[in-house]
């Protein structure tokens, strides 16, 4: 056991810790974690990405993003493939990507929206990706057609 002689009330906390969703807008972020998970219905799986906001007032905050990977519904598969393609291109990976780790730590501009659903707390939804000006990615402009619902 280590003796630390510390009184938390004597220290001013400057780190903001909020679970409120970030306001709608564009944020520079990087993927720090990725997993392949089965969906609850057992009809397929999805990629879950953990994004970390880089710099600014919200630096260090995290946002989660899910992209359908395999699904028995063809339309869900098509939307998932298109979304993953946009993410890969924004990361500067227009060719084959074998592992999600290849997308980690690459600055990308995320377009975030606050998502409100009855019975659930508000959360962020990633609606588009584009290459960050400081990043390795290629320009992947987005428009209203890129917004997923």
GUNUMAR-460118 format. One record per atom (N, C-alpha, C): residue number from 0; residue in one letter; x, y, z. Coordinates in Angstrom, 3 decimals. Example, Ala and Ser with C-alpha at 12.3 -4.5 7.8 and 13.67 -1.06 7.14 Angstrom:
BEGIN
> num,residuo,u,v,w
> 0,a,13.190,-5.690,7.800
> 0,a,12.300,-4.500,7.800
> 0,a,13.200,-3.300,7.800
> 1,s,12.850,-2.250,7.080
> 1,s,13.670,-1.060,7.140
> 1,s,12.900,0.030,7.870
This chain:
BEGIN
> num,residuo,u,v,w
> 0,x,0.848,-1.174,0.000
> 0,x,0.000,0.000,0.000
> 0,x,0.893,1.237,0.000
> 1,x,0.500,2.226,-0.800
> 1,x,1.285,3.457,-0.904
> 1,x,0.570,4.583,-0.180
> 2,x,1.288,5.301,0.669
> 2,x,0.736,6.466,1.360
> 2,x,0.852,7.674,0.427
> 3,x,-0.289,8.380,0.190
> 3,x,-0.256,9.492,-0.765
> 3,x,-0.555,10.849,-0.140
> 4,x,-1.079,10.922,1.059
> 4,x,-1.375,12.204,1.723
> 4,x,-2.021,13.205,0.769
> 5,x,-3.193,12.876,0.257
> 5,x,-3.866,13.678,-0.768
> 5,x,-5.283,14.007,-0.315
> 6,x,-5.711,15.259,-0.521
> 6,x,-7.077,15.683,-0.223
> 6,x,-7.694,16.223,-1.510
> 7,x,-8.620,15.485,-2.133
> 7,x,-9.197,15.905,-3.409
> 7,x,-9.822,17.293,-3.383
> 8,x,-10.435,17.700,-2.275
> 8,x,-11.096,19.014,-2.206
> 8,x,-10.116,20.173,-2.265
> 9,x,-8.834,19.921,-2.090
> 9,x,-7.830,20.979,-2.144
> 9,x,-7.280,21.196,-3.552
> 10,x,-7.775,20.447,-4.507
> 10,x,-7.291,20.526,-5.881
> 10,x,-8.416,20.996,-6.785
> 11,x,-8.135,21.975,-7.634
> 11,x,-9.106,22.454,-8.613
> 11,x,-9.047,21.554,-9.835
> 12,x,-10.203,21.090,-10.264
> 12,x,-10.263,20.223,-11.432
> 12,x,-10.481,21.072,-12.674
> 13,x,-9.591,20.943,-13.652
> 13,x,-9.718,21.703,-14.895
> 13,x,-10.213,20.834,-16.044
> 14,x,-10.195,19.527,-15.874
> 14,x,-10.628,18.620,-16.929
> 14,x,-12.147,18.540,-16.926
> 15,x,-12.730,18.800,-18.068
> 15,x,-14.171,18.697,-18.195
> 15,x,-14.515,17.233,-18.418
> 16,x,-15.432,16.718,-17.625
> 16,x,-15.866,15.343,-17.832
> 16,x,-17.369,15.370,-18.042
> 17,x,-17.777,15.227,-19.266
> 17,x,-19.183,15.304,-19.613
> 17,x,-19.522,14.151,-20.547
> 18,x,-20.680,13.606,-20.318
> 18,x,-21.163,12.564,-21.217
> 18,x,-22.232,13.111,-22.149
> 19,x,-22.450,14.421,-22.087
> 19,x,-23.397,15.041,-23.008
> 19,x,-22.840,14.923,-24.421
> 20,x,-23.715,14.768,-25.421
> 20,x,-23.212,14.699,-26.793
> 20,x,-22.561,16.017,-27.206
> 21,x,-21.612,15.916,-28.112
> 21,x,-20.973,17.102,-28.674
> 21,x,-21.975,17.810,-29.586
> 22,x,-21.880,19.124,-29.709
> 22,x,-22.789,19.846,-30.610
> 22,x,-22.590,19.413,-32.066
> 23,x,-23.630,19.544,-32.867
> 23,x,-23.525,19.270,-34.305
> 23,x,-22.342,20.040,-34.871
> 24,x,-21.597,19.412,-35.763
> 24,x,-20.481,20.109,-36.389
> 24,x,-19.410,19.157,-36.865
> 25,x,-18.302,19.747,-37.312
> 25,x,-17.156,18.980,-37.791
> 25,x,-16.073,18.963,-36.720
> 26,x,-15.472,17.794,-36.534
> 26,x,-14.433,17.617,-35.527
> 26,x,-13.303,16.781,-36.108
> 27,x,-12.073,17.175,-35.817
> 27,x,-10.951,16.337,-36.200
> 27,x,-10.836,15.237,-35.147
> 28,x,-10.714,14.000,-35.609
> 28,x,-10.678,12.852,-34.703
> 28,x,-9.815,11.759,-35.301
> 29,x,-9.512,10.775,-34.476
> 29,x,-8.749,9.611,-34.934
> 29,x,-9.337,8.376,-34.275
> 30,x,-9.279,7.264,-34.976
> 30,x,-9.754,5.998,-34.422
> 30,x,-8.702,5.501,-33.442
> 31,x,-9.146,5.162,-32.239
> 31,x,-8.211,4.631,-31.250
> 31,x,-8.512,3.174,-30.901
> 32,x,-9.686,2.686,-31.313
> 32,x,-10.043,1.299,-31.038
> 32,x,-11.070,0.849,-32.064
> 33,x,-11.021,-0.425,-32.424
> 33,x,-12.013,-0.972,-33.344
> 33,x,-12.274,-2.435,-32.987
> 34,x,-13.523,-2.843,-33.172
> 34,x,-13.926,-4.215,-32.864
> 34,x,-14.957,-4.675,-33.880
> 35,x,-14.984,-5.968,-34.110
> 35,x,-16.039,-6.592,-34.902
> 35,x,-16.973,-7.258,-33.904
> 36,x,-18.253,-6.880,-33.923
> 36,x,-19.222,-7.390,-32.960
> 36,x,-20.436,-7.960,-33.670
> 37,x,-21.048,-8.966,-33.061
> 37,x,-22.294,-9.520,-33.571
> 37,x,-23.438,-8.594,-33.185
> 38,x,-24.424,-8.460,-34.085
> 38,x,-25.585,-7.645,-33.730
> 38,x,-26.507,-8.449,-32.810
> 39,x,-27.386,-7.740,-32.098
> 39,x,-28.256,-8.380,-31.111
> 39,x,-29.182,-9.410,-31.720
> 40,x,-29.652,-9.148,-32.939
> 40,x,-30.606,-10.043,-33.588
> 40,x,-29.949,-11.321,-34.103
> 41,x,-28.634,-11.354,-34.149
> 41,x,-27.942,-12.533,-34.662
> 41,x,-28.012,-12.648,-36.176
> 42,x,-28.295,-11.546,-36.856
> 42,x,-28.440,-11.559,-38.313
> 42,x,-27.205,-11.037,-39.039
> 43,x,-26.173,-10.699,-38.279
> 43,x,-24.965,-10.180,-38.906
> 43,x,-24.018,-9.617,-37.867
> 44,x,-23.084,-8.799,-38.347
> 44,x,-22.146,-8.156,-37.429
> 44,x,-21.829,-6.748,-37.917
> 45,x,-21.161,-6.010,-37.054
> 45,x,-20.837,-4.621,-37.380
> 45,x,-19.453,-4.289,-36.838
> 46,x,-18.877,-3.259,-37.410
> 46,x,-17.612,-2.728,-36.918
> 46,x,-17.942,-1.594,-35.961
> 47,x,-17.353,-1.630,-34.780
> 47,x,-17.517,-0.517,-33.847
> 47,x,-16.191,0.191,-33.720
> 48,x,-16.212,1.487,-34.005
> 48,x,-15.019,2.320,-33.932
> 48,x,-15.144,3.277,-32.752
> 49,x,-14.071,3.423,-32.006
> 49,x,-13.988,4.435,-30.966
> 49,x,-13.109,5.542,-31.512
> 50,x,-13.681,6.726,-31.625
> 50,x,-12.976,7.907,-32.124
> 50,x,-12.606,8.795,-30.948
> 51,x,-11.446,9.417,-31.020
> 51,x,-11.042,10.404,-30.026
> 51,x,-10.903,11.748,-30.730
> 52,x,-11.580,12.764,-30.192
> 52,x,-11.504,14.106,-30.754
> 52,x,-10.098,14.646,-30.497
> 53,x,-9.526,15.269,-31.532
> 53,x,-8.159,15.792,-31.458
> 53,x,-8.225,17.304,-31.278
> 54,x,-7.686,17.821,-30.183
> 54,x,-7.564,19.264,-29.965
> 54,x,-8.874,19.978,-29.771
> 55,x,-8.757,21.281,-29.635
> 55,x,-9.925,22.137,-29.460
> 55,x,-10.554,21.967,-28.089
> 56,x,-11.689,22.601,-27.920
> 56,x,-12.384,22.584,-26.640
> 56,x,-12.845,21.193,-26.236
> 57,x,-12.999,20.296,-27.217
> 57,x,-13.506,18.961,-26.938
> 57,x,-12.426,17.884,-27.063
> 58,x,-11.166,18.312,-27.135
> 58,x,-10.058,17.374,-27.273
> 58,x,-10.096,16.313,-26.186
> 59,x,-9.897,15.075,-26.606
> 59,x,-9.907,13.951,-25.678
> 59,x,-11.256,13.274,-25.533
> 60,x,-12.337,13.951,-25.945
> 60,x,-13.666,13.319,-25.880
> 60,x,-13.730,12.178,-26.871
> 61,x,-14.581,11.227,-26.580
> 61,x,-14.726,10.054,-27.439
> 61,x,-16.123,9.975,-28.033
> 62,x,-16.162,9.413,-29.249
> 62,x,-17.402,9.219,-29.977
> 62,x,-17.348,7.799,-30.541
> 63,x,-18.495,7.125,-30.541
> 63,x,-18.542,5.760,-31.062
> 63,x,-19.347,5.733,-32.350
> 64,x,-18.902,4.862,-33.235
> 64,x,-19.476,4.763,-34.578
> 64,x,-19.630,3.290,-34.919
> 65,x,-20.753,2.917,-35.471
> 65,x,-20.994,1.531,-35.890
> 65,x,-21.258,1.500,-37.398
> 66,x,-20.617,0.544,-38.053
> 66,x,-20.824,0.356,-39.485
> 66,x,-21.136,-1.115,-39.725
> 67,x,-22.255,-1.377,-40.381
> 67,x,-22.627,-2.761,-40.691
> 67,x,-21.538,-3.396,-41.536
> 68,x,-21.142,-4.615,-41.152
> 68,x,-20.108,-5.346,-41.901
> 68,x,-20.736,-6.488,-42.685
> 69,x,-21.429,-7.364,-42.003
> 69,x,-22.140,-8.477,-42.647
> 69,x,-23.571,-8.469,-42.137
> 70,x,-24.526,-8.732,-43.048
> 70,x,-25.924,-8.736,-42.657
> 70,x,-26.711,-9.535,-43.680
> 71,x,-27.786,-10.146,-43.234
> 71,x,-28.590,-10.928,-44.183
> 71,x,-29.411,-10.035,-45.111
> 72,x,-29.607,-8.782,-44.726
> 72,x,-30.339,-7.827,-45.545
> 72,x,-29.376,-7.157,-46.523
> 73,x,-29.653,-7.281,-47.814
> 73,x,-28.755,-6.727,-48.844
> 73,x,-28.613,-5.204,-48.755
> 74,x,-29.707,-4.504,-48.471
> 74,x,-29.635,-3.048,-48.386
> 74,x,-28.748,-2.619,-47.211
> 75,x,-28.851,-3.296,-46.075
> 75,x,-27.992,-2.987,-44.931
> 75,x,-26.528,-3.227,-45.292
> 76,x,-26.258,-4.298,-46.027
> 76,x,-24.892,-4.594,-46.472
> 76,x,-24.375,-3.497,-47.401
> 77,x,-25.213,-3.032,-48.321
> 77,x,-24.816,-2.001,-49.275
> 77,x,-24.489,-0.700,-48.550
> 78,x,-25.352,-0.298,-47.621
> 78,x,-25.119,0.936,-46.858
> 78,x,-23.835,0.801,-46.051
> 79,x,-23.626,-0.333,-45.410
> 79,x,-22.415,-0.561,-44.635
> 79,x,-21.162,-0.508,-45.497
> 80,x,-21.210,-1.136,-46.668
> 80,x,-20.055,-1.132,-47.574
> 80,x,-19.735,0.275,-48.063
> 81,x,-20.769,1.038,-48.413
> 81,x,-20.555,2.416,-48.870
> 81,x,-19.962,3.277,-47.758
> 82,x,-20.472,3.113,-46.553
> 82,x,-19.981,3.898,-45.416
> 82,x,-18.531,3.551,-45.100
> 83,x,-18.208,2.258,-45.085
> 83,x,-16.834,1.840,-44.821
> 83,x,-15.897,2.337,-45.920
> 84,x,-16.360,2.346,-47.162
> 84,x,-15.558,2.854,-48.267
> 84,x,-15.240,4.334,-48.069
> 85,x,-16.240,5.117,-47.652
> 85,x,-16.018,6.546,-47.405
> 85,x,-15.021,6.761,-46.271
> 86,x,-15.126,5.948,-45.225
> 86,x,-14.189,6.056,-44.111
> 86,x,-12.772,5.718,-44.561
> 87,x,-12.611,4.630,-45.295
> 87,x,-11.279,4.229,-45.766
> 87,x,-10.657,5.297,-46.651
> 88,x,-11.441,5.874,-47.561
> 88,x,-10.913,6.922,-48.438
> 88,x,-10.537,8.172,-47.651
> 89,x,-11.321,8.517,-46.635
> 89,x,-10.985,9.678,-45.801
> 89,x,-9.691,9.434,-45.028
> 90,x,-9.392,8.161,-44.755
> 90,x,-8.146,7.796,-44.069
> 90,x,-6.975,7.651,-45.042
> 91,x,-7.225,7.877,-46.334
> 91,x,-6.162,7.749,-47.327
> 91,x,-5.877,6.306,-47.694
> 92,x,-6.883,5.450,-47.554
> 92,x,-6.733,4.019,-47.840
> 92,x,-7.734,3.600,-48.921
> 93,x,-7.519,4.044,-50.170
> 93,x,-8.483,3.700,-51.223
> 93,x,-8.352,2.262,-51.711
> 94,x,-7.230,1.602,-51.401
> 94,x,-7.026,0.212,-51.803
> 94,x,-7.522,-0.739,-50.730
> 95,x,-7.067,-1.962,-50.814
> 95,x,-7.492,-3.004,-49.882
> 95,x,-7.068,-2.691,-48.443
> 96,x,-8.003,-2.913,-47.517
> 96,x,-7.731,-2.800,-46.086
> 96,x,-8.044,-4.154,-45.478
> 97,x,-7.032,-4.792,-44.899
> 97,x,-7.214,-6.129,-44.330
> 97,x,-7.588,-6.110,-42.856
> 98,x,-7.119,-5.117,-42.118
> 98,x,-7.361,-5.040,-40.687
> 98,x,-7.806,-3.628,-40.316
> 99,x,-8.754,-3.538,-39.409
> 99,x,-9.240,-2.224,-38.999
> 99,x,-8.135,-1.382,-38.364
> 100,x,-7.132,-2.012,-37.806
> 100,x,-6.025,-1.273,-37.195
> 100,x,-5.302,-0.392,-38.213
> 101,x,-5.429,-0.704,-39.497
> 101,x,-4.817,0.115,-40.541
> 101,x,-5.454,1.508,-40.606
> 102,x,-6.624,1.655,-39.987
> 102,x,-7.337,2.931,-39.988
> 102,x,-7.103,3.725,-38.702
> 103,x,-6.397,3.137,-37.775
> 103,x,-6.168,3.787,-36.478
> 103,x,-5.176,4.941,-36.597
> 104,x,-5.347,5.929,-35.728
> 104,x,-4.421,7.051,-35.545
> 104,x,-4.227,7.931,-36.784
> 105,x,-5.187,7.929,-37.694
> 105,x,-5.136,8.785,-38.874
> 105,x,-6.157,9.907,-38.674
> 106,x,-5.723,11.161,-38.709
> 106,x,-6.673,12.271,-38.522
> 106,x,-7.727,12.293,-39.638
> 107,x,-8.983,12.409,-39.225
> 107,x,-10.121,12.458,-40.141
> 107,x,-11.081,13.517,-39.601
> 108,x,-11.733,14.225,-40.498
> 108,x,-12.780,15.156,-40.087
> 108,x,-14.105,14.391,-40.035
> 109,x,-14.737,14.402,-38.870
> 109,x,-16.034,13.762,-38.694
> 109,x,-17.118,14.826,-38.694
> 110,x,-18.207,14.556,-39.356
> 110,x,-19.406,15.379,-39.222
> 110,x,-20.296,14.652,-38.216
> 111,x,-20.596,15.340,-37.115
> 111,x,-21.411,14.757,-36.057
> 111,x,-22.760,15.445,-35.982
> 112,x,-23.759,14.683,-35.656
> 112,x,-25.101,15.193,-35.385
> 112,x,-25.523,14.634,-34.028
> 113,x,-26.351,15.380,-33.319
> 113,x,-26.936,14.859,-32.094
> 113,x,-28.154,14.041,-32.492
> 114,x,-28.186,12.807,-32.010
> 114,x,-29.275,11.885,-32.328
> 114,x,-30.205,11.785,-31.122
> 115,x,-31.476,12.012,-31.349
> 115,x,-32.484,11.911,-30.293
> 115,x,-33.452,10.797,-30.648
> 116,x,-33.646,9.886,-29.705
> 116,x,-34.587,8.786,-29.894
> 116,x,-35.415,8.645,-28.634
> 117,x,-36.705,8.406,-28.795
> 117,x,-37.565,8.216,-27.633
> 117,x,-37.046,7.067,-26.776
> 118,x,-36.980,7.324,-25.492
> 118,x,-36.571,6.284,-24.557
> 118,x,-35.075,6.146,-24.378
> 119,x,-34.287,6.928,-25.113
> 119,x,-32.835,6.854,-25.008
> 119,x,-32.268,8.252,-24.796
> 120,x,-31.149,8.341,-24.082
> 120,x,-30.527,9.664,-23.957
> 120,x,-29.946,10.104,-25.302
> 121,x,-29.857,11.404,-25.505
> 121,x,-29.251,11.930,-26.727
> 121,x,-27.829,11.403,-26.852
> 122,x,-27.400,11.185,-28.098
> 122,x,-26.043,10.699,-28.355
> 122,x,-25.557,11.277,-29.675
> 123,x,-24.269,11.126,-29.928
> 123,x,-23.715,11.589,-31.198
> 123,x,-23.812,10.493,-32.237
> 124,x,-24.009,10.919,-33.468
> 124,x,-23.988,10.018,-34.611
> 124,x,-23.011,10.591,-35.627
> 125,x,-22.121,9.748,-36.112
> 125,x,-21.207,10.161,-37.174
> 125,x,-21.993,10.067,-38.475
> 126,x,-22.097,11.192,-39.195
> 126,x,-22.886,11.199,-40.424
> 126,x,-22.027,11.317,-41.675
> 127,x,-20.743,11.656,-41.524
> 127,x,-19.870,11.748,-42.696
> 127,x,-18.419,11.815,-42.252
> 128,x,-17.538,11.491,-43.203
> 128,x,-16.098,11.528,-42.983
> 128,x,-15.445,12.270,-44.148
> 129,x,-14.369,12.983,-43.856
> 129,x,-13.535,13.512,-44.929
> 129,x,-12.111,13.619,-44.397
> 130,x,-11.175,13.692,-45.310
> 130,x,-9.768,13.766,-44.925
> 130,x,-9.524,15.050,-44.140
> 131,x,-8.731,14.949,-43.099
> 131,x,-8.340,16.136,-42.334
> 131,x,-7.252,16.864,-43.100
> 132,x,-7.241,18.179,-43.007
> 132,x,-6.238,18.979,-43.711
> 132,x,-4.827,18.578,-43.306
> 133,x,-4.640,18.178,-42.061
> 133,x,-3.315,17.801,-41.578
> 133,x,-3.048,16.311,-41.724
> 134,x,-4.042,15.573,-42.214
> 134,x,-3.933,14.118,-42.225
> 134,x,-3.371,13.532,-43.494
> 135,x,-3.326,12.196,-43.496
> 135,x,-2.796,11.432,-44.611
> 135,x,-3.856,11.167,-45.680
> 136,x,-5.124,11.381,-45.331
> 136,x,-6.200,10.955,-46.208
> 136,x,-6.329,11.788,-47.467
> 137,x,-7.093,11.244,-48.408
> 137,x,-7.413,11.965,-49.630
> 137,x,-8.743,12.666,-49.406
> 138,x,-8.962,13.713,-50.142
> 138,x,-10.212,14.450,-49.995
> 138,x,-11.394,13.536,-50.303
> 139,x,-12.315,13.470,-49.375
> 139,x,-13.531,12.681,-49.549
> 139,x,-14.701,13.574,-49.163
> 140,x,-15.044,14.539,-50.019
> 140,x,-16.061,15.516,-49.651
> 140,x,-17.395,14.848,-49.368
> 141,x,-18.174,15.463,-48.533
> 141,x,-19.479,14.906,-48.244
> 141,x,-20.544,15.959,-48.469
> 142,x,-21.730,15.456,-48.657
> 142,x,-22.873,16.325,-48.846
> 142,x,-24.068,15.653,-48.181
> 143,x,-25.254,16.181,-48.386
> 143,x,-26.435,15.605,-47.733
> 143,x,-26.666,14.151,-48.102
> 144,x,-26.195,13.709,-49.274
> 144,x,-26.356,12.322,-49.675
> 144,x,-25.554,11.384,-48.792
> 145,x,-24.541,11.906,-48.102
> 145,x,-23.693,11.080,-47.251
> 145,x,-24.288,10.852,-45.866
> 146,x,-25.339,11.552,-45.517
> 146,x,-25.903,11.436,-44.174
> 146,x,-26.718,10.153,-44.082
> 147,x,-26.352,9.351,-43.051
> 147,x,-27.060,8.081,-42.823
> 147,x,-28.161,8.282,-41.797
> 148,x,-29.301,7.658,-42.023
> 148,x,-30.401,7.702,-41.050
> 148,x,-30.787,6.313,-40.646
